[in-house]
Amino acid sequence: MRPVLFEFGPLPWWALPLLVVVLAAFLGLWSWLERREEPRPWTSGDWLVWAASSLISAGIIFWLVNWHHARTGQPVLIRAYGAMLLVGLVAGIAWAVYAGRPRGWGPTMMVDLALYLLVGGLLGARLIFVLLEPELFRASPGSMLRVWEGGLSFHGGLLGGGVGAYLFARIHRLSFLELADFAMPSVALGYAFTRIGCFLNGCCFGGLCDSALGVRFAPGSEAAAWGLSLPPGQVATTWGPPMYPTQLLMSFLGFVIFVLLVSLARHFPRAGHLFIFSLALFGAERFVAEFWRAGASARMFALIPALTEAQAFSLVMILFAVLYLVLARPRRAEG
């Protein structure tokens, strides 16, 4: 729909003090959130660090934007997918900060956890996507690194995020299963916002649609190229045909999963059970969405042609989660 939200730069000199003010407000808010756990007055050193950090950060951003324009002649493109990924990250951190207060987990710890999940999730999601769609990167292997343009695997993201959470738990000497239970609502919330980025970017699209639900995707998007039946690597120069907006369906289901996990958490007192339940929910979400999906994950599964590849993997997730919860459920004492 709108792969690029807006263009940024070159920046005039009057934009520099504006950047300083915005960054100073952000850093001040963040410091206030950290100090809520252990209130103490600001010292002269705190004020100096706050002012210096604001000035230096604003100067770096100002220089990078104008340097990019001077080198390429183009402004910095703020892409929809990357922007919504950031929105999802902030939303997930905000919920984690709120939910972590009773445990004594402050904002800094939650940001660290989010970074582990983000990096692990992005690496896993990109790796699986590249393995599924290698022809998209043969002409330009360097494009494999441009994750802000979209092209991530759902199942790879779950696996990579799990690895990131495990490493975080080991470093901080926490129970991995308890940490996974705690993190999954934030993961669901971030996922829901990120899928909106998929819709704006024109990736993770649905098949052709001849009903009023159909959406046409913008030139240059992966969805438009697929809808126009262009060969791999060729960019669409016109709007694509109407297609199912499966990204919005997955976003809606992501919000539903978030609400369910938060509402039902008290019914899963054993460590790891909420995490396993969330795997079943995510598996069911993807299994349903695949009925309208197109592209890489919509290829038929060789062993069971009635299912797509993603549905087969999702079904394994669901069966594993259900069997685990049934077999590990608390048993009533006899008599």
HELIX and SHEET records of a PDB file:
HELIX    1   1 ALA A   15  ARG A   35  1                                  21    
HELIX    2   2 SER A   44  THR A   72  1                                  29    
HELIX    3   3 ALA A   80  GLY A  100  1                                  21    
HELIX    4   4 ARG A  101  ARG A  103  5                                   3    
HELIX    5   5 PRO A  107  LEU A  132  1                                  26    
HELIX    6   6 PRO A  134  LEU A  136  5                                   3    
HELIX    7   7 PRO A  141  LEU A  145  5                                   5    
HELIX    8   8 VAL A  147  GLU A  149  5                                   3    
HELIX    9   9 PHE A  154  ILE A  171  1                                  18    
HELIX   10  10 PHE A  176  ASN A  201  1                                  26    
HELIX   11  11 GLU A  222  GLY A  227  1                                   6    
HELIX   12  12 THR A  246  LEU A  264  1                                  19    
HELIX   13  13 ALA A  265  HIS A  267  5                                   3    
HELIX   14  14 HIS A  273  ALA A  289  1                                  17    
HELIX   15  15 ALA A  296  ALA A  298  5                                   3    
HELIX   16  16 GLU A  309  LEU A  327  1                                  19    
SHEET    1   A 2 VAL A   4  PHE A   8  0                                        
SHEET    2   A 2 VAL A  76  ARG A  79 -1                                        
END                                                                             
